[in-house]
C-alpha cells in the first residue's frame, strides 16, 4: 500500500483544516505505480493507485523516488516554512538560485535511495525525515544530517523506501555536524568547558575532571583533559553499554534511562585515577540514542544535576543517576541533545547501593 498520505498524520505537525491541498493544481502531482530495484537486481513493484499527492502540505515536503522539488524558506514562528518554487522536470533542469534549496530523491545504481539537497541558503537547516519502507510496517524516523549552508548534502537509505516526508525545518545550531532525527550535535573538535561552576559537555566529547573546593563552600569542576569521544565509544566495554542502551531505546523510548544496564561479562575498564571523574557523551550505533557514561574515581558517591541543551535552542532538566566508585553509570536519551550542562556536583558518603549493577539510581 502506498503510504505518503499516511505520513502527513505522523510528522509532528498540527492537524490541517479540512481543505483540499490540491485545490491549486500546481501544488500536486499524480504519483503513478513504479518499481524499485532490490540489491540483488529484482524489481519490486510499488502500487500507488495513481493518486494525486501534494508537494508540500502543512510545511512538510512529500517526495517519492524520481521527484525533484525546489523551495525557498520563510521564517514562520521561529521555524522555516518551505514555499514551492519549481517542481518535477522544471526543478530537475534548473539550478537553485540564491535562497533556494533543490531536493532530489532517486534510486542509485547500487539500489540505495538517495536524498540530495542542493542549498543556496546562507544558514544550516535542521529537519526531521519520516520514511515509508516496504520492508517494515509503520513510519520510520532515520538519523539525518543538517542541510549545510550553500552546499550540497546527501543522505543514503539502504532500504526500499517508497515515500519520504521532510518536516520541522529550523535553523541548525552553529557548528552543527552530528546527525540524527534533530540530533544535530556540535563539532567533535569543540572541547568541554567550565563557566560559573557549570560544565558544558558537547555531544561527541570525552572529558576527565576533578572537583576542587570553591570559595562558596561547594565543589567546582576543573577540566583535566577533553578530546573527541569516538575512540572511547568503540572500546569493548563502552561498545557493550552503547549496544544495551540502543536496544532499550528501541524497545522502550526514554523509559530506559532509569533501568540499570548490566555490566558486560568479563569486561571492566580500568578505574579512573583516584579523585578524577571520566565522562563520555556520544551517539549509539543507531545514530539516535545518545549515551553519557560516567566513571567515578572518588571514594565517595558522585551526585550532580544535568540540563539538556536541545537542537532547537531550548533547554530542559533531565534525571541522572548517582555514580559509585568503580561502577560506571550509563545514561541514555533519544532527545535531540547537542550538549549537556552539568552542575551541582556533590560527593556523598557511600550508601547501600547494590554493586553488581551498572546504573545505580535514586
Number of C-alpha atoms within 10 A of each C-alpha: 9 18 17 23 15 12 21 21 12 14 20 12 14 10 9 12 8 6 7 9 18 16 10 9 10 12 17 18 16 12 20 12 13 16 14 20 18 15 14 8 10 10 12 13 11 17 14 17 12 13 14 17 19 24 25 23 19 16 18 24 22 23 26 21 20 14 19 24 25 26 23 21 18 13 12 10 7 11 18 20 20 24 17 16 15 20 22 15 12 13 19 18 11 12 15 22 14 12 15 22 27 24 24 22 22 19 19 11 9 12 19 20 23 18 20 19 21 21 28 20 20 13 17 20 22 28 22 23 22 22 26 24 19 17 9 11 8 13 20 15 17 17 19 22 23 27 26 22 17 17 14 15 16 17 14 16 15 13 17 23 21 23 21 25 24 18 25 21 23 23 20 25 20 12 14 22 20 22 20 28 22 30 32 29 29 23 18 20 14 16 20 23 17 16 10 8 17 19 22 20 26 27 29 29 26 26 22 20 19 18 18 13 10 11 8 7 8 14 18 24 24 18 18 12 12 20 18 22 20 16 10 18 25 14 11 14 17 23 16 19 25 28 15 18 26 25 17 19 22 14 11 10 16 16 12 19 24 17 17 17 22 15 19 15 8 6 11 14 13 8 16 17 12 12 15 18 24 21 21 26 27 28 26 23 16 16 18 25 26 28 26 23 22 22 25 27 22 21 15 17 18 22 16 15 18 19 18 21 22 20 24 19 11 9 15 12 12 12 13 22 20 22 30 29 21 18 21 28 27 30 25 29 22 21 19 21 26 26 22 25 20 18 20 15 19 17 18 15 9 13 9 5 14 10 12 10 14 22 27 22 16 9
